Amino acid sequence: QSVLTQPPSVSGAPGQRVTISCTGSSSNIGAGYDVHWYQQLPGTAPKLLIYGNSNRPSGVPDRFSGSKSGTSASLAITGLQAEDEADYYCQSYDSSHYVFGTGTKVTVL
Amino acid sequence: EVQLVESGGGLVQPGRSLRLSCAASGFTFDDYAMHWVRQAPGKGLEWVSGISWNSGSIGYADSVKGRFTISRDNAKNSLYLQMNSLRAEDTALYYCAKDRTGNQEGDNWFDPWGQGTLVTVSS
């Protein structure tokens, strides 16, 4: 039902770089709406990770970065750490509704 | 410190009603739009409803339109969600979240979120 598609899971060893894609369409990301990212650690509420496609709120490590191009966006985590193991969601806007991605579970091997 | 504390969840039979509340503190509540976002057990996030600072603009997900009503009381720094005709598929953890501005705009995000209140619809 989500209009933003993410891979169900990605994994990497500590120190590696992983990327999470968020694929939308011409009615949401492609229409020019910003993409935001949230991190949800196990058993906790989502936390804003990236806003406005590529901006990090205060306190978010610079290991996290975001980008947007066309109808897609990406979240990159460089120097993967054990504490990054969590679910990640992208969010944008479509037809007067806020929409979330399907979610991606990041596993640190 | 901004705090959002949800309450009002519980076990309810299909077809019945429930009212959720969200108590806000640590910011000027009537400067910001507010939202409800839910997460079914083991599933992803779904935006449910949003309301502008002055209640002048309200939006609902198609899945709840006509059954749920969002409201706010700026004097009490509180957000509400009246849920009627509840269905099993409404079972979820319901989060309250603060918007970045006073109005619901396309480029807005949600920050912060409360810890959620669990709604279980079952006979």
Interface residues (C-beta under 8 A of the other chain):
Chain A: Q1 S2 Y33 D34 H36 Y38 T44 A45 P46 K47 L48 Y51 G52 P57 Y89 Q91 Y93 S96 H97 Y98 V99 F100 G101 T102 G103
Chain B: H35 V37 G44 L45 E46 W47 G50 G59 A61 D62 Y95 R100 G106 D107 N108 W109 F110 D111 P112 W113 G114 Q115 G116
